[in-house]
Amino acid sequence: MKNVVRNRIFLALIFITIALVLGIIFLSAVAFPENFEGYFEASYYNQFGPLAITIELLAAGLYLFWAHRKTNFTMALFAFTALLDPFFNLTGLFTSQVPLYATVLLVGCALMALWMAFSNIFDLGRISFLAALASFGLGVAIELFFNYW
């Protein structure tokens, strides 16, 4: 049992570290408009899509660290959002704002999070079908909001 807790905390710290590093990189890349009207343009809000994905990863990592009962839902939400970004980019629905190195890193984290969420490896409460469907729907909504608006 002690190894399970140690593994959970180790994976949580990896998720948190990746989220913080990528979050700082993405936040430093945000270009603020020079005029007031620029804050109401879609191009301004599109910049925050990658940051939203890292915030979801940070939340999933923190929930995993604390062994919160909503961890599996949060990990599924992050995973669907992170996987939908390159999927929508490849299908031509929109051009992703996430750089390639971050996409590879986030897809790796998303696959791990999806596996952990649906296998309930840390015994944090099984994710229901409705919760999985809701996390997928929210992931689609987040991706479309930041990229297709």
C-alpha positions in Angstrom: 0.0 0.0 0.0 2.9 2.3 0.8 4.2 1.9 -2.8 0.8 2.9 -4.3 0.8 6.1 -2.3 4.4 6.8 -3.2 3.7 6.2 -6.9 0.6 8.4 -6.8 2.5 11.3 -5.2 5.4 10.8 -7.7 3.1 10.9 -10.7 1.2 13.9 -9.2 4.5 15.8 -8.8 5.5 15.0 -12.4 2.1 16.4 -13.6 2.4 19.5 -11.4 5.9 20.2 -12.6 5.1 19.8 -16.3 2.0 22.0 -15.8 4.0 24.7 -14.1 6.9 24.7 -16.6 4.6 24.7 -19.6 2.3 27.2 -18.0 5.1 29.7 -17.5 6.2 29.2 -21.1 2.7 29.7 -22.5 2.0 32.7 -20.2 5.2 34.4 -21.2 4.2 34.0 -24.9 0.9 35.9 -24.5 0.9 39.1 -26.4 -1.3 41.8 -24.9 -3.0 44.2 -27.3 -2.0 47.9 -27.4 -5.5 49.2 -27.8 -8.7 48.5 -25.9 -10.5 46.9 -28.9 -7.8 44.2 -29.1 -9.1 42.6 -25.9 -12.3 41.8 -27.7 -10.7 40.0 -30.7 -10.7 36.2 -31.1 -6.9 36.2 -31.8 -6.3 37.5 -28.2 -8.3 34.7 -26.6 -6.9 32.0 -28.8 -3.5 32.6 -27.1 -5.0 31.2 -23.8 -5.9 27.8 -25.2 -2.5 26.1 -24.3 -2.6 27.8 -20.9 -6.1 26.3 -20.3 -4.7 22.8 -21.0 -1.9 23.3 -18.5 -4.2 24.6 -15.9 -6.3 21.4 -16.3 -3.1 19.4 -15.9 -2.2 21.3 -12.8 -5.6 20.7 -11.3 -5.4 17.0 -12.2 -2.0 16.8 -10.6 -3.1 18.6 -7.4 -6.2 16.4 -7.1 -4.0 13.3 -7.6 -1.5 14.6 -5.0 -4.3 15.1 -2.4 -6.2 11.9 -3.5 -9.3 13.9 -4.0 -12.5 12.0 -5.0 -12.8 14.1 -8.2 -9.3 13.1 -9.4 -10.5 10.7 -12.1 -12.9 13.2 -13.6 -10.3 15.9 -13.7 -7.7 13.6 -15.2 -10.2 12.6 -17.9 -11.1 16.2 -18.6 -7.5 17.1 -19.1 -6.8 14.0 -21.2 -9.7 14.6 -23.5 -8.8 18.3 -23.9 -5.1 17.6 -24.5 -5.9 14.8 -27.0 -8.6 16.8 -28.9 -6.2 19.7 -29.6 -3.9 17.8 -31.9 -6.9 15.8 -33.3 -8.7 18.9 -34.3 -5.5 20.3 -35.7 -4.9 17.2 -37.8 -8.4 17.2 -39.1 -8.1 20.8 -40.2 -10.8 22.2 -37.9 -8.4 24.8 -36.6 -4.7 25.4 -36.2 -3.4 24.5 -32.8 -1.6 27.2 -30.8 0.3 24.5 -28.8 4.0 24.0 -30.0 5.0 20.6 -31.2 7.3 19.8 -28.2 4.4 20.7 -25.8 1.9 18.7 -27.9 4.1 15.6 -27.6 4.5 16.1 -23.8 0.9 16.8 -23.2 -0.3 13.8 -25.3 2.0 11.6 -23.3 0.6 13.0 -20.0 -3.0 12.7 -21.4 -2.6 9.1 -22.3 -1.2 8.3 -18.9 -4.0 10.3 -17.2 -6.7 8.6 -19.3 -5.4 5.2 -18.4 -5.2 6.2 -14.7 -8.7 7.7 -14.8 -10.5 4.8 -16.4 -8.5 2.0 -14.6 -8.9 3.6 -11.2 -5.4 2.5 -10.4 -5.2 4.5 -7.2 -8.7 3.5 -5.9 -10.0 7.1 -5.9 -13.5 6.2 -7.1 -14.5 4.8 -10.5 -15.5 7.3 -13.1 -19.1 6.8 -14.3 -20.2 6.8 -17.9 -22.0 10.1 -17.4 -18.9 11.7 -15.8 -16.7 10.4 -18.7 -19.2 11.7 -21.2 -19.3 15.1 -19.4 -15.5 15.3 -19.3 -15.4 14.6 -23.0 -18.1 17.2 -23.7 -16.3 19.8 -21.6 -13.0 19.0 -23.4 -14.7 19.6 -26.7 -16.2 22.8 -25.5 -12.9 24.1 -24.1 -11.1 23.3 -27.3 -13.8 24.9 -29.5 -14.0 28.0 -27.3 -10.3 28.8 -27.5 -9.7 27.8 -31.1 -12.9 28.1 -33.1 -14.5 31.2 -31.7 
